[in-house]
Amino acid sequence: MTQRGYGGPLRYVQGPGVIADLGRYVAPLGARTLVIMDAFFWDSLRPELEAALSGAGVTAQFVRFGGESSQVEIDRCTAAGREIDAASVVGIGGGKALDTAKITAFNIGARIVTVPTIASTDSPTSSLGVVYTPDGVYEHVVRCGRNPDVVLVDSALIVQAPARFLAAGMGDALSTFYEARSNIESRSKNYIGDGYACTLAGYQIAQACHETLMRDGRAAYVAAKGGRLTGAVENIIEANTLLSGLGFENCGVSGAHGIHDALTVLEPTHHFLHGEKVAFGILCLLVLENRPPEEFDAAAAFCRDIGLPTTLADLGLTDLSAADMARVGQAAMLPTNVIHSVPVELTATAIADAIFTASARAGG
């Protein structure tokens, strides 16, 4: 595979208070916009943003996000966007609200603006949207054909969220380099268009993401627990959102996300954040690929220090039966699962053994 591909959002803007500039960035995209907003911010942010959009000459229809990026929710939002002939769709909230907004924009041929209110996933910058069942079980990924036109990241708003969300974002971001390496070694395609080889730029960004986490992650977690916006927190917000987003889309994901997706067949995992499950998946990936023990130890120590799960018990999976693990293995081995990007031969048993071994090693 000799053709290389790279993609990303047109604009990325980060800093305290930048959400007030929403009207400035939406207005050039068209006169009518559909705003899909997480329910948590419905009362606190909506009046301010309605005024900002109106002041910029944009007519906005606000829709309260239903909580799950399911096909039913996507269809509801798509109908609302078509009803007003929206030129753009703005997603405000967590990763699932943003995924719903991206897929809605794709369905109606609109431009897209993402406004993450937590830094818990790398969804805001990507052209991909994940669809789950109404009960939270992973179904499939939609390739939306374009990255967001604008990613607006208000760091002062994000640091107000519980530090657990920032830590979960670090769990997701920590997978970026490890999974980029998997894809390069297996010569797998990235997620630009129908898939290309990774560019040097994409791989360097994945490495920069990892270096930033190792340098600033622990300090950022301490500051965020106190609601304080430091330079380390700003760097980690960028790593979780921009560096991880560019890294995963331009290099690809593999076993950490594949094991995450497979574990969603077990109900107890539905109570954990995406990045928390991915963090445990990283340890499983390192076992699956038989990486040097110092890599496993460093990743496990980092996760423990910022409160991320490192064992099955940490994910509420204390009494896994053989039937439970068989379901996980079967889900992981589905042809559509991204785990097939790892550079080793896979079986359901090998995956199960890696999961059990990672948990035992991390548990000491």
Phi, psi and omega in degrees: 000112185252344180280128180254149179218146180218141178209164179182177179291157179288322180223138172230122182232126183226140174158166180293128175087002186289346179297336178294343181268012184305315181301320180300324183271334180278324185306317180293348183270351179142166189277342183233134181225147172257127180249116178259114190237136174303142183300329184300329183256006187302314183276325187278321185260331189302313181301318180296318183284326174301318180292320181296318180290316180298320180296336178267006178083021182253129174273124186240136171250119182266136177235130178280122182295136184281351174109342180221136179277064180268166180296325179297316180292320179297317179297320179296314181291324177298317178298320180295321179293320179292325182299325181257004182053054185293132176278337179215161174233130178250124175256127181233117179146210179277184186302323183287325175294320180291320177298318178299319179295318181297316181291322176300313179299320178298317182296326185254004178071035183256164173283166188224137174234131177246136179231088181290138177256355172221156179253054187259349178215171177259021179297325191303328186266348192269166177266006183257147173229134182261135178252131177242164170289165176302340179266002175093013177270131180303135177246296183196172178250139175253127174271113190273001171084340179208149173280164178303146175289323180220136170243116186247113189242103180272102185293330178293326176288317184296322184287348176284341180286157176305143183299341177304324182291318178297320178297318178298322176297324177292326176297317177295315182293328181298334180286343191302307182292315182300320182282329174299317178299318177304312184293322179293317181292328180269358180057043179272160181279151174274195187250023176271119183059232177271005176108132178223173170290152179292140174277163174301321180299315180299316182290323177295323177295319177300319177294319179297324176300312181296315181297321179294318178299313182295326182282314192246353189298312183293318179295322179295321181297317178298314180296316183295328177299333177263007180069026185257136182260099180254175176299323178295320179295315178301317180296320181288324175301317178294319179296315181295326189261300186276306184296316179292321180297313177293321182295313183290322184287325183272344179246329181103160174250172181210240192293325181298316178284327178296319178289322173307309183298320181292322181293342180292350175288347179259120188304321181304332182287345181292346182270005181245155181284157181310308183293334177292318178289324178296322180303314177295323178299328177300314181297321177296320179298316181296326175289315182301321181269000179054050179285163181305143184300330180293331175293315179299313183297319180294317179295317180295319180296318178299313181298315179299319184294335180247018171078025179267151181295138175234357179225165175299322179298324178298337179262014179077014183254073186270336184229063180288128176271168176299324180292321177299312183290331175296322177295319178297314180299319179295319179294322180293328184272001176302142183302334182276353183286138183288352181299339183290358175277354178290149184273035178226160178286138187243144166220162177300323180293318179298322179293314179299317180296322179295319179297311180297319182292318178300316180297317181293319180294317182291331181281354174076000000 
